[in-house]
Amino acid sequence: MDMDQSIINGFQHLQLTKEEEESISISTTGRSDLLEECALSLFGRLLADRHQNMRALKSTLRSAWKMGSDLRIVDVGKNILQFKFNSKYQMEWVERNGPWNFDNNLLLLCRWKKGLSVNNILFTHSPFWIQIWGLPFESMSEEVGRDLGSKIGEYIETDKRSWLSEQAKFMRIRVDLPINKPLRRGGNIIDSDGEKYWVSFKYERLPCFCFYCGILGHDEKHCTMFLSNSEAPRQYGDWLRANGSPKFGSEKVRKFNSNGVEERKDEGSGEHQTPSTSIPTDMEAKRAGPSASPDFSNS
């Protein structure tokens, strides 16, 4: 239990004075500016079992997101960062291009909502692209992707290019995964005729997870279940990672070490690249328009 939580627990046993029981009305002057700032914010925390270099994390994200002075990163306590953007487009770009990893640890993100504070913020899900292998050819549809995604987590979208390109080895769906549950390795599907098929799941940009319990955020050396039963066989492994990204995609693996240096690698190529200073393609297209005012250059 951390110090803040112990203080909160201690307050629960205190007897309040008459003055302390009185409610304090707060001013709403200037609140509209604060509301707009909050609405353009994401809050983030690393899913890690060890202390992380927060200074290196901030530097790395500034380099990776390439928004210059448009991005403000504020430490709000309890290893939580507030990312303040200059536009809704920038904020959604970060969400759309995740998940983001730092030193093989997943960066959890959530949006602001009214009443949110460092004491009640919860990080429960993270979006991932999942490849579905073994589907019957007649089941390669957006509707099937939605059915599968809603059982794995919170369905976001199906990549229609999965079956429109020159490869149709798997279906690709984006799902908000619950971080407190084991990764699903696959599942049985039943068609309208009652036929049962096993499909396998592979996860793109999968960060640190436990080969024993299958939960994100720690390895087996830090798994309480494994330490109490270390002779049991591993139920999970690197085979859950998607080794190759689709040829129609341009997504890169985003991995950074604790010194803030990007270890960049195409998922399908195996070739490491030096840190890029170019603007991501969709950002560049946005900036080219006459109405694009944000400056995405490095600070």
ABEGO torsion letter per residue (X at the ends): XBAAAAAAAAAAABBBBAAAABBBBBBABGAAAAAAAAAABBBBBBBBABBBBAAAAAAAAAAAAGAEAABBBBBAEGGBBBBBBABAAAAAAAAAAOBBBBGGBBBBBBBBBBGBBAAABBBABBBBBBBBBGBBAAABBAAAAAAAAAAABBBABBBAAAAABABAABBBBBBBBBAABBBBAEBBBBBAAGBBBBBBBBBBGBBBBBAAAGBBGBBAAABAAAAABAABBBABBAAABBABBBAABABBBBBBBAAGBBBBBBAAAGBBBBBBABBBAAAAAAAABAABABBABBX
